[in-house]
Amino acid sequence: MQPTNPTYTRTFPPPVMEARRWIAGKSFAEDRPLINLSQAAPVDPPPEPLARAMAEALLENPASHLYGPVLGLPDLREELAAQWSAAYGGAVRAAQVAVTAGCNQAFTAAMSTLAGAGDEVILPLPFYFNHKMWLDMEGVRSVHLPTGDDLLPDPAQAAALITDRTRAIVLISPNNPAGVEYPPALLRAFLELARSRGLALILDETYRDFHSRAGAPHDLFTDPDWHDTLIHLYSFSKAYRLTGHRVGALMASEARLAEVEKFLDTVAICAPQVGQIGALWGMRNLGRWLAGERREILARRDVLSAGFQRLPGWQLLGCGAYFAYARHPFAKPSDAVAREMVEAAALLTLPGTMFGPSRAEGGTGQAEATLRIAFANADAAGLEEVVRRLAALDL
């Protein structure tokens, strides 16, 4: 038998793929079709003008079929730097921007330059499962930072977890899986904590385009030395419906990107050219359309928030961007509840046990008590139906 890297066998299978197996081969009544709330990815294609621009690039731009610069197309890096500088009121230079094959690759690239086997990284609970999986597979120890019912991490508690092996703190805002938006002052406190201890602060803002705040979600880029501590991650998948084209971004110091370039060159060489062309076209032409997408997502958030107020026994802990995170009322762990909801309510959600340790693994019990509801692909009427089905649920 061929050998297997033991760090891979220690981590869990991809959660979304696991959930898909729960519905494989099942049929659902026509009057109660399955509502799939498991994956945080738009299922609609990109707007037709964007798709047309990408098609034209394929047909008319020979360079779209070739390798591109490892750190991304220069025009896209320039556009990201300019728009981020304007949006955040700070200074980001193109040389501090890398384009990656999706935001997951941005995370793995950054983390690979920061931590190796035996090192530690602080992850607030609930965590994003792909972050945890990568750390497991690299032999890096995930140090869990518990959160209460507000799901906001505490910098003082994080400080108590730092050891001489700690290399980074990872934050996601708006949060996946919880939907919670971290207040600007909280993000600033984490930046100062990381800086004072010589750590990196990785801030994943995949869902920044759906933030509810007017103006910038934080002021970290206004710090002239932001790049000595902050590593910022972004995704084009959600904003422009480019999930299959794999385009993300990473912003950090030039010295960090010199190391990131080594990782990217050995893994994918460059992000897909057509996806980058589409991302650039979207940034230059779809500002008004994206603002409309944001309003729609926030309206769906409001529908679900109002619906949960009518659900006895349920507690909505977080709701924002693409996600609601709720405490269920049943005397069963969330993995059992999520599975049974497929048959009992034709609802597919992900259990909290996919986002944090169980009690047997040293957890507080939060994982067994919670579910993630990814609502970006359910309209207002669909979310009202979700609430009706939850109200009727008896497990």
N, C-alpha and C positions, 0 to 999 in steps of 0.2 A: 504494500500500500504506500502511496506517495505521502511524503510528510506535509503537514499543514502548519502554518504559522500559528502558534498557540494564542497570540493576542487576538487573532480573528475569531477563533472558536469561543473566546470568552465574551465577546459582545453579542448583542441580540440581533435577530433577523430584521430587515427593513420593516418598520411598523406598517406603512401603508400597503406594502405587498402582503403582509400578514392579514390585514383587514380585508383585502380583496379576496383572500381565500375563504373568508367567512361567507361570501355571497356567491362563490363560484358554483355554477350548476343550479342555483336556486331560481325559482320563478316567483313573481309577485302579482297580486291581483291587479286587474286593470283599474279598478276604482281606488286602489291604494298602492301605487307604484313605489319602488324604492326611492328614498331621498338620500343621496350620498353626500354626507357631511364629513367625510374622512380626510380629504386631501385639500391642502391650501394652494390650489393652482387653478387659474381660469381655464375653462374648457372651451370657451368661444375663441375663434381665430382672431388674429389682430385686425384692426380696421382695414378696410379694403385699400385705401390709399397707401398704407404702410406695406401691405402685402404686395401691392403692385410695384412699389419702389424696390422691394427685395427681388421680385421676379425680373424686373428690368436690369438689376445689377447682375443677376445670373446670366442673362442673355447678352448684355451689352458691355459688361465690365470684365475683361479677361482676368484681372487681378483677383476677382472674387473667388476664383477657383484655386488660388495659390496660397502657400504659406504667407502669413503676414508677420509683422513685428511681434516678438514674443510678448511684449507688454501692451500690445493693442494698437489699433489704428491711431496715428497721431491726431487726426481730426476729432475722433471720439474722445481721446484723452483731453484735448484742448476744450472741447465742449463741456465735458464733465467738470473740469476745473473752473471754467467760467461760470457755469450755472450754480455750482456749489458755493463759489465765492459770493455770488450775488444772493443766493437763498439764505445762506447762513451768516452773511455779513462779515466774512473772514477772508483769509487769503489761502487759496489752494492753487498750486502750480501744476501744470500738465506733467512735469517730471515727478510729481508725487502721486500720480494716478496710474494704476494698472488695470487693464481689462482682462477678465478671466472667463473661463467657460462655465458661467453660472456663479451664483453667490456661494454655493457649497465649495466650489474650487477656490474661491477667494479665501474662505475660512481655512481650508486645508493648506493652502499655500502659505498664509500668514502663520498658522500654527506650526507648520513644519520648520519655519525659520526661528521659532521661539523656544520650542520644547522638544525634548527627546525622552526616551525611555527612562522612567524613574522620576521625571519631573512632575510638577503638579500644576493644575489650572483650576481656578474657582469658577463654578457654574451655579448660578442661582436656580432654585427649584420653583416651578417645574422647568426642566431644561428642554431644549430642542434636540430631539433624538439623534439627528445626524451629527451634531456637535459631539455628543457623548460617544457615539459609535467611532468617530475618527480618533478621539483621544484614546479610547480602548485599544483600537487597532495599532496605534503608535506606541502603546505601552506607557502612556501618560496617565497619571492618576487624576481622576475627576474629584475635586473636593466640593461637596454639595453645600450650598448656602441656603438654608431653609428660609421660607417666607411665610407670613401669616395670611389671614384672609384677604388682605389688600394686595397680596402677591408682589409687593415691592421689596426688593433686597435692601438690607441695612448695611451701610458702609462700616459701621462700628463692628458688626458681627463678621463682616468680611475681613476686617483688619485682624480679628482674633484667629482667623484661619490661615493667615499667611505664615509660611515657613521659609527656610533657606532654599527649599526646592520649588517654591511657587514662581511661575513665570508670567502668568497673565490672569486677568479677570475678564470674563466674557459676559456682555450684556446684550439684550435684544429689545429694541423699542421702536414701534409698538411690538409687544411681545408675542412670540410664537413659543408656546401654545396658548398663552393666557389672554392675549388681546389688550393687556394693560399698557398704557403709555407712561413711561417714566418721566416724572417732572424734571424740568431743566436743572433745578438746584440739586436734585439727586444725582443726575449724570455728572454735574460739575464736582460734586463731592467724591464720586468714584474716580474721576480724573485726577483729583488732587491726592487721593489715597494711593492710586497706582504710581503717580509721579514720585511721591514721597518715599515709596518703598522700592523704586527702581523696576517696576513691573510695566507690562503693556496692558492697556485697556482696549480690548476689542469690542467695538460697538457695531452690531449688525442692525442696519436700518433697511432691511429688505422691504418693509411695509411703510416706509416714510411717506410715500405718496398718498396714503390713506389716513394720515394723522389728523386728529380733530382740531388741533391748535391752529389759530391764525398765525401766520408767520413761521419763523424757524422753530423747530422742535427743541432746540438747545443752542447754547452759545459757545460750544467747545471749539469751533473753528475760528472764533474771534481771538483766541489765545495765540499770540505770535509763535509760540513754541509748541503748538498742538502736536506736531509730528514727533516730538521726543517721547510721547507716551501713547497717543491715540492711534489706533488702526481702525479705519472705518470700512464697513462692507456694505455693498448695495447690489440689488438685482433688477434687471430689466424685465424679468419674467412676468411679474405681477403688473407692472405699470403698463406695458405695451403688449401683453399676452404673447410673449416670446418664449414660453417655457421650453419648447422643443428645440430652440435655436441656441440655447445655452450662452447667455451673455450676462456677466456680472462685473463688478468693479471693486477695487481695493484702493484705499488712499492711505498713504503712510509716508515715512521719510524716504528720501532717495536711497539712503544706505540700506533700509529694509527692502526696498524694491529691487535692489541689486541682488539680494539673496532670494527674493521671491522669483526673480527671473530664472534662476537656476532650477527651481521647482517646476515652473510652468514649462520650460523648455524640455524637460525630461518626461513630462506627463502628457501634454497635448500640443506642445510647440506654440500654438496660439489659439485663442478663442475663434470659433467659426466666423469666417469673414462675412458671410451674408447676414448672420445675426448682428454683427457689429454695424454693418451698413444700415440695417433696419433700426437698430437702437439709435444711431446718429440721426437718421431721418425723423424718427419719432420725437427725439429731443428738440429738434429744430421746428417741427411742424404740428405737433399734437398737444400743445400746452392746454388749449381750451378743451379739447376732447378729454384729456386726462383729468382736468378739473371736474368735468361731468362724471367721470368714473368715480372720483373721490366722493362727490355728493351722493351718488347712488349707494356706495358701500356704507357711508355714514347713515343714510336713511334705513338701510337694512339693519344696521346695528341698533337703531332706535326701535325698530319693529320688534326685534328679538328681546331687547331690554324691557320693553313694555310687556311683552308676552310673558316673560319670566315672573313679573310681578303678580301674574294671575295663576302661577303654578304653586300650589301648596306643597311644602316640603323641599322644594328645590331652592338652591341659593346660587345666584349668579355672582361669581367672584370677580370675573373680568369680562369685558366685552369691548372690542375695538378692532380696527383694521379688518382682518379676515376671520377673527376668532371670537367665540364665547367659551368661557371656562366655567363649568358649573359643578356644584356639589349635588350629587344625587341623593334621594331620600331612602334608598333601599338598603337592607341589611345584608348586602352582598358586596364583594369587591368589584371595582369598576371593570376589570377585564371580563367577569361573568356578566355584569349588567350590559356592557357593550355588545357582547355576543348575543345575549337573549333579546336585545332590542331589535336585532335584524328580523327575527321571526315574529316577535310580539308587536312591533310597530313599523316594520319596514323602514327603519332608520339605521344608517351606518355612521357611527361616530368612533372616535378613538378613546380608549380608556386612559385615565391618569397614570396607570402603571406603565405606559409607554413613555412617560415624561418624567419619571422619578422613581426612586427606590421604594419598594414595598416595606412594610414593617419588618418582615423577615430579613430584609437587606439593610436594615438600620434606618428606615424612613420613619416619618412622623405619623403616617396614616393618611396624609393628604392624597397620595397617589391612588389608594384604593377607593377614595371617596369622590373622585372627580372624573369628569368627561370633557374632552375637547370637541367643540362643535365648529366646524369650518363652514361658514355660511356664505362665502363669496359667490357660490354658484346656485344659490336659492334666492329667488326674488321675494318680494314682500308677501305675496300670496302663499308661496311655498313655505315661508317662515311661519306664517300664521298656522299652516297645516302642521308644521313641526310642533308648535306649541300645543295644538289640539291632540296630537298623538301622544306627546309626553304627559298631558293631563290625564289621558285614559290609561296610561301604563300602570300595570300592577304586577310587580315582580317580587 
